[in-house]
Amino acid sequence: MQLPEVPGILTASDIERTARSIADWQLPNGMIPWFPGGHADPWNHVEAAMAIDLAGLRTEAERAYQWLADIQRPDGSWHQYYLEDSVEQDKLDANVIAYIATGVWHHYLLTEDSGFLEAMWPTVQAAVEFVLDLQQPRGEILWARHTDGTPWSFALLTGSSSICHSLRCAVAVATELGHDRPDWELSIGQLAHVIRTRPDGAFAPKHRWAMDWYYPVLSGALTGEEAREHLKAREATFVMDGKGVRCVSDRPWVTAAETCECLMAYLLVGETEMALEMFRWAQVLRDDDGSYFTGIVYPQMDHFPNGERSTYTAAAVILAADAISRTSAASGLLVDHSELPSIIDVRADVPDPSLD
């Protein structure tokens, strides 16, 4: 198969080495930890599975998805953090849970394997139902539940934005298998509307974090000129020219994963040259074996945290390379939302809880 490459920045061989650096850390049970001896969370685990899939490591990717299917809780959820043979953090994070739909649809786009899609459908369906049970009348989705079933009291803009994209992938899976899910489609419309309008009280204030800035665009809730203006409004706050994207606005801490996610938001609005430059900047975090350091502090050039290299960071680089090069059949999943089910316009139908 053809591997992604970005001429002048990363070759296909470079991408293969990076994918191998992820697969080398996968455990026998299929779990992909952040780093050897570390924990895994289902969101970053799926991100890593998508990346190794792009390098043709299909067996490893399918083992990763099977691990999630095997450990899914009866209510459709997963815990936030897992160790090889135990649970490290038992919170049930809605965004983490929803991302399985993105990974499953990504694998299907790459393989056209309807058997895989059928086998994973019960897992995807149960996960989506758990997530949508946390949706509020206005449209936002609460961040998480405690294991005793008690929901957290607030929603996060980044998490809800990522969920919005995952739910569209879930509808794509359902449609491909011949299942109508109009209630899911309505929930997506309500969620996208509240992400676009961001009414007071809908989301916990996290303006310091870069992900709250670019994720409404990356998710597809903001599009066109509105999305371009949204990115431009805080570009100077988060983009360190020649270096990358700060994870928080008030610190010179750049991460490769957030730089690569952000550049995909720029691809979505047609800013290809900016995206290419950002991808080039991210390569300062590449190690000799193809893995990637998580972050770097300027001007000291110290890697953080504690020289960590992470599978999810390497995965973000591979996914960005595929999005830039449009190499694989799944390359548009994060940067061409016209390929996903459309979002219903529900502007006139969303209730305002403040009027109750």
C-alpha positions, -999 to +999 in steps of 0.1 A: +000+000+000+010+036-005+021+054+027+016+091+033+045+114+027+049+152+027+077+161+002+106+180+017+094+173+052+087+135+058+092+106+034+070+074+033+100+056+050+099+082+078+062+076+083+067+038+083+094+042+111+070+064+131+042+038+128+066+011+138+075+031+169+039+030+179+033-007+171+065-016+190+049-003+222+015-021+217+009-047+244+000-084+235-036-077+245-039-050+219-037-020+242-015+009+230-002+028+260+011+064+259+046+050+264+061+017+278+048+011+313+023+040+310-015+041+308-038+041+279-070+060+274-095+049+247-093+082+228-055+082+223-056+045+219-079+049+189-058+077+175-028+053+176-048+025+159-058+049+131-021+058+126-007+023+124-036+014+101-023+041+076+010+023+075-006-010+066-003-025+101-038-039+098-034-068+122-021-045+149-049-020+143-076-046+145-061-060+177-064-025+191-101-022+183-107-057+196-092-048+229-117-020+233-146-044+223-134-069+248-132-045+278-163-024+270-185-020+301-221-033+300-234+003+298-213+009+266-186+030+283-149+027+290-129+040+320-107+070+313-073+053+320-062+017+318-030-001+328-021-034+312-042-055+336-061-029+357-080+003+357-060+034+367-088+061+366-124+049+366-141+081+354-163+076+323-154+104+299-179+109+271-154+122+246-131+093+252-160+069+247-173+084+216-141+083+196-144+046+189-169+056+161-142+077+144-117+048+145-141+022+132-152+044+103-116+052+095-107+015+094-137+008+071-127+036+047-092+021+045-103-015+041-139-016+029-142-045+053-179-049+060-173-078+083-153-056+106-180-030+105-207-055+114-186-069+142-179-035+157-214-022+153-227-033+188-196-017+204-202+016+185-239+016+191-236+010+229-209+037+232-230+063+214-261+056+235-240+061+266-227+094+253-260+107+242-275+100+276-253+128+288-267+154+263-285+183+278-317+200+264-296+228+250-274+204+231-241+203+250-229+169+263-217+167+299-181+158+303-184+125+322-201+102+347-187+088+379-189+050+380-219+052+404-238+068+375-237+104+388-230+128+359-205+156+361-221+190+363-205+207+333-196+203+296-163+210+278-162+227+245-133+207+232-149+174+243-183+183+229-166+193+196-148+160+193-179+141+201-198+160+173-173+146+148-174+111+163-212+111+162-212+119+125-188+089+120-213+068+140-241+078+117-219+069+087-214+035+102-251+030+109-260+042+074-235+018+057-250-011+077-286+000+068-296+013+103-316+045+105-307+067+135-326+099+131-324+106+168-286+105+165-287+130+136-310+153+156-285+151+186-257+161+162-276+191+150-283+203+185-247+197+196-233+216+166-256+245+172-245+250+208-209+247+197-214+274+171-232+298+194-215+290+227-243+305+249-234+315+284-231+286+308-230+259+281-193+251+286-169+254+314-145+283+307-112+269+293-101+299+271-065+294+282-063+261+263-056+259+226-079+230+220-109+251+230-098+275+202-093+252+172-116+222+180-149+239+170-133+242+135-117+207+135-150+192+145-169+207+115-193+227+137-178+259+124-172+261+087-164+285+059-158+322+066-170+318+102-143+292+108-116+313+092-125+343+113-126+321+144-090+308+138-077+342+129-091+358+161-068+339+184-040+328+161-015+352+176-024+339+211-016+303+204+007+300+173+043+306+181+057+315+146+084+291+135+078+268+165+042+254+168+010+257+188+011+264+225-010+241+246-019+270+269-019+306+260+003+319+288+032+294+285+058+288+258+050+251+258+045+236+223+033+201+216+035+182+183+000+167+188-017+200+192+003+215+163-008+187+141-044+188+151-045+226+147-030+224+112-058+201+102-082+229+113-063+252+089-066+226+061-103+227+067-105+264+059-082+262+029-050+276+046-028+249+031+005+269+032+000+276+069-007+240+076+025+229+058+045+253+078+030+241+110+038+205+100+074+215+093+076+231+128+064+199+145+094+179+132+117+195+158+101+170+181+110+140+160+135+115+176+160+094+157+139+062+159+108+080+143+090+085+176+080+120+188+086+138+220+054+151+235+063+187+239+091+213+240+097+244+261+110+276+244+136+290+246+152+263+268+144+236+242+137+212+270+114+183+262+084+179+285+071+162+305+105+147+315+116+138+280+085+118+273+078+104+239+042+093+233+023+071+209-005+096+205+019+123+195+034+101+168-001+092+157-011+128+153+019+134+130+009+104+108-027+115+106-017+150+097+007+137+070-022+118+055-045+147+056-020+170+040-010+146+012-045+131+008-029+097+003-053+072+018-090+066+012-095+079+048-074+110+044-104+133+042-120+121+074-107+149+096-103+176+069-132+171+044-164+169+064-185+169+032-177+132+031-196+127+064-234+128+070-245+164+069-254+183+101-291+191+105-298+228+110-318+230+142-315+268+149-351+273+156-356+241+176-330+242+204-346+251+238-328+276+260-327+263+296-325+298+310-361+304+299-374+275+319 
